[in-house]
Amino acid sequence: MSTKQFMLWLIHYTIYYSAKNKKAVVEALKKVHFTIKMGDSVWFDSTGGAVAQYEVVNWQQDSDGSIKFKSVGYYDASLPPNQHFLLNTENIIWTGGQVQKPRSVCSESCPPGSRKAAQKGRPVCCYDCIPCAEGEISNETDSNNCEQCPGEYWSNAEKNKCVLKAVEFLSFTEVMGIVLVFFSLFGVGITVLTAILFYSKKDTPIVKANNSELSFLLLLSLTLCFLCSLTFIGQPTEWSCMLRHTVFGITFVLCISCVLGKTIVVLMAFKATLPGILERVFWYALSTPGIVQL
């Protein structure tokens, strides 16, 4: 406490405790207002208390190791409310000779896009900043938890906002799309050429013995299987998403059924042991309709 403040408090309490009529003393103190030799004004507020006036000093060490007190601000209740306190932080020398003020926290604040994770065995102010997982965001500083994005949204790169999911699909202009179209059309072409060859030679014994109806049905199912791969290219729509798997499943099952039917005929031929059974098997293969029921 400065000399001026000590004098003010000494006068105040001496008068206050020595007077018989305390209320009258307070009223008298309200009217006291004088200036001392140092140029400071002495007066009392409405409650009879001395007006608070403080000087903020900073202990600073010189180059020779001595300590000096440097004024870096003040508090004066006699000034207007917005001028009560003044502090020049530029003139403050902090511990260790640092000009920048030290931080009194254990961990820095976690930015948006991350969450706090307490460090085991340390105070609550010590924590690690864990980035939010994919599909989760946090848009607040020092967030304790990350929030899950809705089904149609995904987290952005900063993990602080949910954005609409980007629609990704295989385009006809991409390398993979071009390769898939090429192999699909190539397979269709080979299958169609084989069907034309079978049709042109349908009266030959080899084609007749191979069950031409079942063979043509197998070639048709193979053609549809190759064409179904084209439905998986391009921007998907509601109808294409519903039909692509259904059509491919039906054509693929039809193809497998035809192969299974041919396999059964071949097994019956190889297992034939009775005289004349082989001729009956081939006759059965020629006369059986091309649809095999499973």
PyMOL commands that set and color helices and strands:
alter all, ss='L'
color gray80, all
select helices_A, chain A and resi 3-18+22-29+81-83+89-91+95-97+175-200+205-209+212-232+238-270+277-287
alter helices_A, ss='H'
color red, helices_A
select strands_A, chain A and resi 33-35+41-43+53-61+67-76+85-87+114-118+127-131+136-137+147-148+153-155+162-164
alter strands_A, ss='S'
color yellow, strands_A
deselect
rebuild
show_as cartoon
